Amino acid sequence: MRTVPFFAAVVLIAALTAGCAPDAASPVDAAATGVTYSKQIQPILLAKCAPCHSTEHQGFHNIATSYADALKPVESIDSVGCWNDAEMTMPKKVGECALISAQNGRMPYGIGCHRDPSQAACVSPAEQALMAQWVAAGLPE
């Protein structure tokens, strides 16, 4: 009986199982993670977005304090990445645009996250990843 060296067996097992894991960005996997507005997303929004999007009603929403506002269609034309110039429509929801605005460094507004995303006031890459899972899962409450 011929034996396979341990290292070769590990490499073989890794090769056979590669690609069997679900894609981390898939909606099914995102839903399975249990990322919700109330558990993971609202705390991020309260920490990073509440100064403008909780009581001042900037952008016509209060996403940091109101889950219903995360589901509203975007109404503000300054929502970079959410405004569709060709159709002059706002096809995205506020929750989707919050992610886009954090990713492109436009929000929190006036902080300069597009120049230096490492600032404490900016939405961190880990927080953006949670937001992306939430959006992929359909913005669950």
C-alpha positions as CSV (number, residue, x, y, z in Angstrom):
1,M,0.0,0.0,0.0
2,R,1.4,3.4,-1.0
3,T,1.0,6.3,1.4
4,V,0.7,9.9,0.4
5,P,2.9,12.4,2.4
6,F,0.9,14.5,4.9
7,F,1.6,17.8,3.1
8,A,0.5,16.4,-0.2
9,A,-2.7,15.2,1.4
10,V,-3.4,18.6,2.9
11,V,-2.8,20.3,-0.5
12,L,-5.1,17.8,-2.2
13,I,-7.9,18.3,0.3
14,A,-7.6,22.1,0.0
15,A,-7.7,21.9,-3.8
16,L,-10.8,19.6,-3.7
17,T,-12.7,21.8,-1.3
18,A,-11.7,25.1,-2.9
19,G,-14.7,26.7,-4.6
20,C,-17.1,24.6,-2.5
21,A,-17.6,27.4,0.0
22,P,-20.4,29.9,-0.8
23,D,-19.4,33.3,-2.2
24,A,-19.2,35.7,0.7
25,A,-21.0,38.4,-1.3
26,S,-23.9,36.2,-2.3
27,P,-27.4,37.3,-1.0
28,V,-28.0,33.8,0.5
29,D,-24.7,33.9,2.5
30,A,-25.4,37.5,3.5
31,A,-28.8,36.5,4.8
32,A,-27.3,33.6,6.6
33,T,-24.9,35.9,8.5
34,G,-27.9,37.6,10.2
35,V,-26.7,41.1,9.5
36,T,-29.6,43.4,10.3
37,Y,-30.3,47.1,10.7
38,S,-31.1,46.9,14.4
39,K,-28.2,44.6,15.4
40,Q,-25.2,45.7,13.3
41,I,-26.1,48.6,11.0
42,Q,-27.9,51.1,13.2
43,P,-24.9,51.3,15.6
44,I,-22.6,52.1,12.7
45,L,-25.1,54.7,11.4
46,L,-25.5,56.2,14.9
47,A,-21.8,56.6,15.3
48,K,-21.0,57.9,11.9
49,C,-24.2,59.4,10.4
50,A,-26.4,60.6,13.3
51,P,-25.1,64.2,13.4
52,C,-26.9,64.9,10.1
53,H,-29.2,61.9,9.5
54,S,-31.1,61.6,12.8
55,T,-32.6,64.9,13.7
56,E,-31.5,67.4,11.1
57,H,-33.3,65.4,8.4
58,Q,-30.5,66.1,5.9
59,G,-30.9,64.3,2.6
60,F,-34.6,64.0,3.4
61,H,-34.1,61.0,5.7
62,N,-33.1,60.0,9.2
63,I,-31.5,56.7,8.5
64,A,-29.5,56.6,11.8
65,T,-32.7,56.5,13.9
66,S,-35.4,55.2,11.5
67,Y,-35.3,51.8,9.8
68,A,-38.2,52.9,7.6
69,D,-36.0,55.7,6.2
70,A,-33.4,53.0,5.1
71,L,-36.1,51.7,2.7
72,K,-37.1,55.1,1.3
73,P,-36.2,56.0,-2.3
74,V,-33.4,58.5,-2.5
75,E,-34.6,62.0,-3.1
76,S,-31.5,64.0,-3.0
77,I,-29.6,64.8,-6.2
78,D,-26.3,65.0,-4.4
79,S,-26.3,61.3,-3.7
80,V,-23.2,60.5,-5.8
81,G,-23.5,57.0,-7.3
82,C,-27.2,56.8,-6.6
83,W,-28.4,59.4,-9.1
84,N,-28.9,58.0,-12.6
85,D,-28.2,60.9,-15.0
86,A,-29.4,59.0,-18.1
87,E,-32.9,58.4,-16.7
88,M,-33.1,61.3,-14.2
89,T,-34.4,58.9,-11.6
90,M,-33.3,57.7,-8.2
91,P,-33.5,53.9,-8.4
92,K,-31.8,53.2,-5.1
93,K,-33.0,53.1,-1.5
94,V,-31.4,55.3,1.2
95,G,-29.8,52.2,2.8
96,E,-28.1,51.3,-0.5
97,C,-26.9,54.8,-1.0
98,A,-25.5,55.0,2.5
99,L,-23.2,52.1,1.6
100,I,-22.2,53.8,-1.7
101,S,-21.5,57.1,0.0
102,A,-19.4,55.4,2.7
103,Q,-17.4,53.5,0.1
104,N,-16.7,56.5,-2.1
105,G,-15.7,58.6,1.0
106,R,-18.5,61.2,0.5
107,M,-20.0,60.4,3.9
108,P,-19.8,61.4,6.6
109,Y,-20.0,64.7,4.8
110,G,-17.1,67.2,5.2
111,I,-14.8,64.8,7.1
112,G,-12.6,64.1,4.1
113,C,-12.9,60.4,4.0
114,H,-12.2,60.3,0.3
115,R,-8.7,61.7,1.0
116,D,-8.0,59.8,4.3
117,P,-10.4,56.9,4.9
118,S,-8.4,55.9,8.0
119,Q,-9.9,58.7,10.1
120,A,-11.9,57.5,13.1
121,A,-15.0,59.4,11.9
122,C,-15.0,57.5,8.6
123,V,-16.9,54.3,8.0
124,S,-14.2,51.6,8.3
125,P,-13.6,48.9,5.7
126,A,-15.0,46.3,8.3
127,E,-18.1,48.5,8.8
128,Q,-18.5,48.9,5.0
129,A,-18.3,45.1,4.7
130,L,-21.1,44.7,7.2
131,M,-23.2,47.3,5.3
132,A,-22.5,45.5,2.1
133,Q,-23.8,42.2,3.5
134,W,-26.9,44.0,4.8
135,V,-27.6,45.5,1.4
136,A,-27.0,42.2,-0.3
137,A,-29.5,40.5,2.0
138,G,-32.2,43.1,1.1
139,L,-31.8,45.5,4.0
140,P,-33.3,43.4,6.7
141,E,-34.6,45.0,9.9
